[in-house]
């Protein structure tokens, strides 16, 4: 969300009688990143599922129609999260096994992780080095 910084600076200056500089805290930035990540991944996941349901129910394949949107999302996530973006892509597109269960991710230290929600995915991505 964009704010008019000049308006806020003038308002604060009028209240305090001096120039000020407002800086967003690291905690606030991290929360905003987490919330946006979860929101975008949730929408992406719902859209992917919707396309699959349309195909299953009607035989209409929305893949060619939706593909450019997925390409944009994937590219932006890759730009931000680099190689970790592959895990995000996997979570959206391939996390379900043939029997409909959520697959397990095994890290290099042989630790198993089940990521049920975008928040769990976000926390997992942030912990990776």
ABEGO torsion letter per residue (X at the ends): XBBBAAAAAAAAAAAAGBBBBBBBBAAAAAAAAAAAAAAAAAAAAAAAAAAAAAAAAAGBBAAAAAAAAAAAAAAAAAAAAEAAAAAAAAAAAAABBAAGBBBBBBBAAGBBBBBABAAAAAAAAAABX
